[in-house]
Amino acid sequence: YIVAAGFFAWAFFAPWGITGAEIGLAVIILGTLAGMALDRRLPSPRAGWALVAFFLIWAFAGASRSEPLAYSNLAHLWVLLMFYAASIHLDGQLRSRDVIALFLLSLTVCAVYSIIQHYTGLDLMHHDTQEKYLKLVKNWRYQVVGTYSHHLALANVMLAVSVLAFARTLDATDRKRFLWLAPALLMTTAMLFTFTHGPLLGLAVGVASLMALTNPRRVLPILGGVLVLLSVLFAISYNIRYFLLVQWAESVHAERLVLWKASLKLIARHPLFGVGAGNFRASIQPILDAANARLTSRAHAHNSLLQYAVEFGVPGAIFVFWLFARLLWLGLARLSGLARGARERTELAGYMAALVALIASSMTQHVFGDSEVALIAWLLCGAISAKVSARSEGSGAERTFQKV
């Protein structure tokens, strides 16, 4: 129950990026550790910790070989894995859909604030006005969009939760369907106003995956509706047109290609253990200097697969994405045994589609490098694990964790 309280505190405060979310996260991790110790589950090989230990040992080996040493940068890995360990037991003391519902409520308020702050749908903020606004952001350190410090973090969190909300509309009654659909559309609109192409790609892939998992006949009508909405917003918004036709083509796309080529060179130099966690910027700098590349952002590879391969080597990248693929495979096997239209089937399909959406978005941005987005991703992984092991033989979630 203490861990459950931590989850609810995190879900309520997370969209606002305040201390309450960190306290909730600490309660989740410490409560999980205490529960594992009391139940004597910490040293148990059945819990599947051998696989996690392998990855951590590999990461530490890479950290010891990197320059500078990357030990201090591995702490977030432990936090995320502990969060995942707690998430696989979500359906034990509380329902994962209740956590998602609370998160959706809080994030909807954040979306409204973001639209008011960055509204461009009727050309109220033209390009010259936007430049003045960005100067205020730089000089006074205002948050870029809404209550997050970075517009991409907010957009990807909204991406995952909006796909979950779309999933809930499929099994909701007529009266409750609007309560799920309205915030989903609201967050989709807020995502558009953050001018981020990766989350929009993820939204299209996520909605298509959701329809394919629940009712393949709905794929074309839903995608058609999304295209109509995007076309209308493109027609009425000056800033969206400017971003897609000019800024993205001249700046964003070109920088991505330069970073991806430089990342591939780094992977070729350090294919086994990588350069170590958190050492991307220092390692990529000499390659960019040699190419005389002037980039506005070089903190990461803007591609999660390349980022993990650079930091942890090719085996580390394979581990992370094999983990995602294995979870989705287990989810597909579980879906085949559930009746079409059942709530449990729709919930599991929503978790899987949201994870697929984040993976698609991660191809143009290292979304798992943002703590807010990474926690959502591992929450989805934990929810999938809990669902696929709900009626399995053996020790439930521990059995699924071992298979993963």
C-alpha positions in Angstrom: 0.0 0.0 0.0 2.9 2.3 0.6 4.2 1.6 -2.9 0.6 2.2 -4.3 0.6 5.6 -2.5 3.9 6.4 -4.2 2.5 5.5 -7.6 -0.5 7.8 -7.1 1.7 10.6 -5.8 4.0 10.3 -8.8 1.1 10.1 -11.3 -0.5 13.3 -9.9 2.7 15.4 -9.6 4.7 14.1 -12.5 3.3 16.5 -15.2 4.2 19.5 -13.1 7.8 18.5 -12.5 7.9 19.4 -8.8 9.3 17.8 -5.7 6.1 15.8 -5.1 6.9 13.6 -8.1 10.4 12.9 -6.8 9.0 12.1 -3.4 6.5 9.7 -5.0 9.3 8.0 -7.0 11.5 7.6 -3.9 8.6 6.0 -2.0 8.0 3.6 -4.9 11.7 2.5 -5.1 12.3 2.3 -1.3 9.0 0.6 -0.7 9.7 -2.0 -3.4 13.2 -2.7 -1.9 11.7 -3.1 1.5 9.0 -5.4 0.2 11.5 -7.5 -1.6 13.7 -7.8 1.4 10.8 -8.7 3.7 9.5 -11.3 1.2 13.1 -12.5 0.7 12.8 -12.0 -3.0 16.0 -10.0 -3.5 18.4 -12.8 -3.9 16.0 -15.2 -5.6 17.1 -16.3 -9.1 13.5 -16.9 -10.0 12.9 -13.1 -10.0 14.9 -12.8 -13.2 17.5 -10.5 -11.7 20.4 -12.4 -13.4 19.5 -10.8 -16.7 19.3 -7.4 -15.2 22.6 -8.0 -13.4 24.2 -9.0 -16.7 23.3 -5.7 -18.3 24.4 -3.6 -15.3 27.8 -5.6 -15.2 28.2 -4.9 -18.9 27.4 -1.2 -18.3 29.9 -1.0 -15.5 32.5 -2.7 -17.6 32.1 -0.1 -20.2 32.2 2.7 -17.6 35.5 1.4 -16.3 37.0 1.5 -19.8 35.7 5.0 -20.7 37.4 8.3 -20.3 36.3 10.0 -18.2 34.9 7.3 -15.9 31.1 6.9 -16.3 30.3 5.3 -12.9 28.4 8.4 -11.7 26.2 8.4 -14.8 24.8 4.9 -14.1 22.6 5.8 -11.2 19.6 6.6 -13.4 19.8 3.1 -14.9 19.3 1.6 -11.4 16.4 3.9 -10.7 14.6 3.0 -13.9 15.1 -0.7 -13.4 13.8 -0.5 -9.9 10.8 1.5 -11.2 10.2 -1.3 -13.7 10.5 -3.9 -11.0 7.8 -2.1 -9.0 5.6 -1.6 -12.0 5.3 -5.3 -12.8 3.4 -5.7 -9.5 0.9 -2.8 -10.3 -2.1 -5.1 -10.5 -1.4 -6.6 -7.2 -2.3 -3.7 -4.8 -3.8 -1.2 -7.3 -5.1 -1.2 -10.9 -2.7 0.2 -13.5 -5.6 1.8 -15.3 -6.3 3.9 -12.1 -2.7 5.2 -12.2 -3.1 6.0 -15.9 -6.4 7.8 -15.3 -4.9 10.0 -12.6 -1.9 10.8 -14.7 -4.3 11.6 -17.6 -6.3 14.0 -15.4 -3.2 15.9 -14.3 -1.6 15.9 -17.7 -4.8 17.3 -19.3 -4.5 20.4 -17.1 -0.9 20.7 -18.2 -2.0 20.4 -21.9 -4.5 23.3 -21.4 -1.8 25.4 -19.9 0.6 24.6 -22.8 -1.9 25.5 -25.5 -2.7 28.8 -23.8 1.1 29.5 -23.4 2.1 28.5 -27.0 -1.1 28.9 -28.9 -0.6 29.4 -32.6 -3.7 28.0 -34.2 -5.1 31.4 -35.4 -1.8 33.0 -36.1 -1.9 35.0 -32.9 1.9 34.6 -32.6 3.7 35.3 -35.8 7.4 34.5 -36.4 8.7 37.9 -35.2 6.6 37.7 -32.0 7.9 34.1 -31.4 11.5 35.4 -31.6 10.7 37.9 -28.9 9.1 35.2 -26.8 12.1 32.9 -27.2 14.4 35.7 -26.0 12.3 35.9 -22.9 12.7 32.2 -22.4 16.5 32.4 -22.8 16.9 35.5 -20.6 14.5 34.7 -17.8 14.7 30.9 -18.1 11.1 30.4 -18.5 10.0 26.8 -19.2 9.7 26.2 -22.9 6.3 24.6 -23.0 3.8 24.2 -20.2 5.4 23.1 -17.0 8.2 21.0 -18.5 11.7 22.4 -19.0 11.8 21.0 -22.6 9.1 20.8 -25.2 10.1 17.3 -26.5 9.8 15.8 -23.0 6.3 17.2 -22.7 5.3 16.1 -26.2 6.5 12.5 -25.7 4.8 12.1 -22.4 1.6 13.4 -24.0 2.2 11.0 -26.8 2.2 7.9 -24.6 -0.8 9.0 -22.4 -2.9 10.1 -25.4 -2.5 6.7 -27.0 -3.6 5.1 -23.7 -6.6 7.5 -23.7 -7.5 6.6 -27.3 -7.4 2.9 -26.2 -9.9 3.6 -23.3 -12.4 5.1 -25.7 -12.7 1.7 -27.5 -14.2 -0.1 -24.5 -15.9 2.8 -22.7 -19.6 3.3 -22.7 -21.1 6.1 -24.7 -21.3 8.4 -21.7 -17.7 7.8 -20.6 -16.2 7.7 -24.1 -16.2 11.5 -24.4 -14.4 11.7 -21.0 -11.5 9.8 -22.5 -11.6 11.1 -26.1 -11.7 14.8 -25.1 -8.3 14.9 -23.2 -6.8 12.6 -25.9 -7.6 15.1 -28.6 -6.6 18.0 -26.3 -3.1 16.5 -25.8 -2.8 15.8 -29.5 -3.4 19.5 -30.2 -0.9 20.5 -27.5 1.6 18.1 -29.1 1.1 20.0 -32.4 1.8 23.3 -30.8 5.2 22.0 -29.5 6.4 21.8 -33.1 8.0 18.3 -32.6 8.0 15.9 -35.6 9.1 12.8 -33.7 6.0 12.6 -31.4 3.7 13.2 -34.4 5.3 10.2 -36.1 4.9 8.2 -32.9 1.3 9.2 -32.7 0.5 8.0 -36.2 2.4 4.7 -35.5 0.8 4.3 -32.1 -2.8 4.8 -33.3 -2.2 2.5 -36.2 -0.8 -0.1 -33.9 -3.8 0.3 -31.5 -6.3 -0.2 -34.3 -4.3 -3.2 -35.7 -4.3 -4.9 -32.3 -8.0 -4.2 -31.5 -9.9 -3.9 -34.8 -7.9 -3.8 -38.0 -10.9 -2.5 -40.0 -10.7 0.8 -38.1 -7.1 1.6 -39.2 -7.8 3.4 -42.4 -10.8 5.6 -41.1 -8.9 6.6 -38.0 -5.7 7.5 -39.9 -7.9 9.4 -42.4 -9.3 11.4 -39.6 -5.9 12.2 -38.2 -4.7 13.3 -41.6 -7.7 15.6 -42.0 -7.0 17.2 -38.6 -3.3 17.7 -39.4 -4.3 19.3 -42.8 -6.7 21.7 -41.2 -4.1 22.8 -38.6 -1.5 23.1 -41.3 -3.8 25.4 -43.3 -4.7 27.8 -40.5 -1.4 28.0 -38.6 1.5 30.1 -39.9 4.0 28.8 -37.4 3.2 25.1 -38.1 3.7 25.8 -41.9 7.0 27.6 -41.2 8.3 24.9 -39.0 7.5 22.0 -41.4 8.4 23.7 -44.6 11.4 25.8 -43.7 12.9 25.2 -40.2 12.6 21.4 -40.3 14.1 21.1 -43.8 17.0 23.5 -43.2 17.9 22.9 -39.6 16.4 19.8 -37.9 16.8 17.3 -40.7 20.3 18.4 -41.6 21.5 18.2 -38.0 20.0 14.8 -37.5 22.0 13.4 -40.5 25.2 14.9 -39.2 24.8 13.4 -35.7 23.7 10.0 -37.0 26.8 9.8 -39.3 29.1 10.8 -36.4 27.4 8.3 -34.1 28.0 5.5 -36.5 31.7 6.4 -36.6 31.8 6.3 -32.8 30.1 2.9 -32.8 32.6 1.6 -35.2 35.4 2.7 -32.9 33.9 1.3 -29.7 31.6 -1.5 -30.8 31.8 -3.8 -27.7 31.4 -1.6 -24.6 30.8 1.8 -26.0 32.1 5.1 -24.7 30.3 4.8 -21.3 27.1 6.3 -19.9 26.9 10.0 -20.2 30.1 10.4 -22.3 28.3 11.0 -25.6 29.0 14.7 -25.9 32.7 14.5 -25.0 33.2 11.6 -27.4 31.3 13.0 -30.3 33.0 16.5 -30.1 36.3 15.6 -31.9 34.4 13.9 -34.8 32.1 17.0 -35.2 35.1 19.3 -35.0 36.9 17.4 -37.7 33.8 17.7 -39.9 33.5 21.4 -39.1 29.9 20.8 -38.1 28.1 23.5 -36.2 25.1 22.1 -34.4 22.7 23.6 -31.9 22.3 20.4 -30.0 24.9 17.6 -29.5 23.9 16.3 -26.1 22.8 12.9 -27.6 22.4 11.1 -31.0 18.7 12.1 -31.5 18.1 8.3 -32.0 17.7 6.0 -29.0 19.1 2.9 -30.8 22.2 4.8 -31.8 22.5 6.4 -28.4 22.5 3.1 -26.6 25.0 1.6 -29.1 27.3 4.6 -28.6 27.2 4.5 -24.8 26.9 0.8 -24.0 28.1 -0.8 -27.2 26.2 -2.9 -29.8 25.4 -5.6 -27.2 23.9 -3.0 -24.8 21.6 -1.6 -27.6 20.5 -5.1 -28.5 19.7 -5.8 -24.9 17.4 -2.8 -24.5 15.5 -3.2 -27.7 15.3 -6.9 -27.4 13.7 -6.3 -24.0 11.0 -4.1 -25.7 10.6 -6.7 -28.5 10.3 -9.6 -26.1 7.6 -7.7 -24.1 5.6 -7.0 -27.2 5.9 -10.6 -28.3 4.6 -11.8 -24.9 1.8 -9.2 -25.2 0.8 -10.5 -28.6 0.7 -14.1 -27.3 -1.5 -12.9 -24.4 -3.9 -11.0 -26.7 -4.5 -14.1 -28.8 -6.1 -15.7 -25.7 -8.5 -12.8 -24.9 -11.9 -12.2 -26.4 -12.2 -9.4 -28.9 -13.7 -6.4 -27.3 -12.9 -7.4 -23.7 -11.6 -4.6 -21.4 -8.5 -6.6 -20.5 -7.6 -7.0 -24.2 -8.1 -3.3 -24.9 -6.0 -2.2 -21.9 -3.1 -4.5 -22.9 -3.4 -3.3 -26.5 -3.2 0.3 -25.3 0.0 -0.4 -23.3 1.6 -2.1 -26.2 0.6 0.6 -28.7 1.8 3.4 -26.4 5.2 1.6 -26.1 5.4 1.2 -29.9 4.6 4.9 -30.3 7.5 5.9 -28.0 9.8 3.5 -29.8 8.8 5.1 -33.1 9.4 8.6 -31.7 12.8 7.5 -30.4 14.0 7.1 -33.9 14.4 10.9 -34.3 15.0 11.8 -30.7 16.6 10.1 -27.7 13.3 10.1 -25.8 14.4 7.5 -23.3 17.1 10.0 -22.2 14.5 12.3 -20.6 13.6 11.1 -17.1 10.0 12.0 -17.5 9.6 10.0 -20.7 11.8 7.1 -19.5 9.6 6.6 -16.4 6.5 6.4 -18.6 8.2 3.9 -20.9 9.2 1.6 -18.0 5.7 2.0 -16.5 4.3 0.7 -19.8 6.8 -2.2 -19.7 5.7 -3.0 -16.2 2.0 -2.8 -17.0 2.5 -5.2 -20.0 4.4 -7.6 -17.8 1.7 -7.5 -15.2 -1.0 -8.1 -17.8 0.7 -11.0 -19.7 1.4 -12.8 -16.4 -2.0 -12.3 -14.8 -3.2 -15.9 -15.6 0.1 -17.6 -16.2 1.2 -20.6 -14.3 4.0 -20.2 -11.7 4.8 -17.1 -9.8 3.0 -14.5 -11.9 5.0 -11.4 -12.6 8.3 -13.0 -11.5 7.8 -15.7 -14.1 7.3 -13.2 -16.8 10.3 -11.2 -15.6 12.4 -14.3 -15.9 11.2 -15.0 -19.5 12.0 -11.4 -20.5 
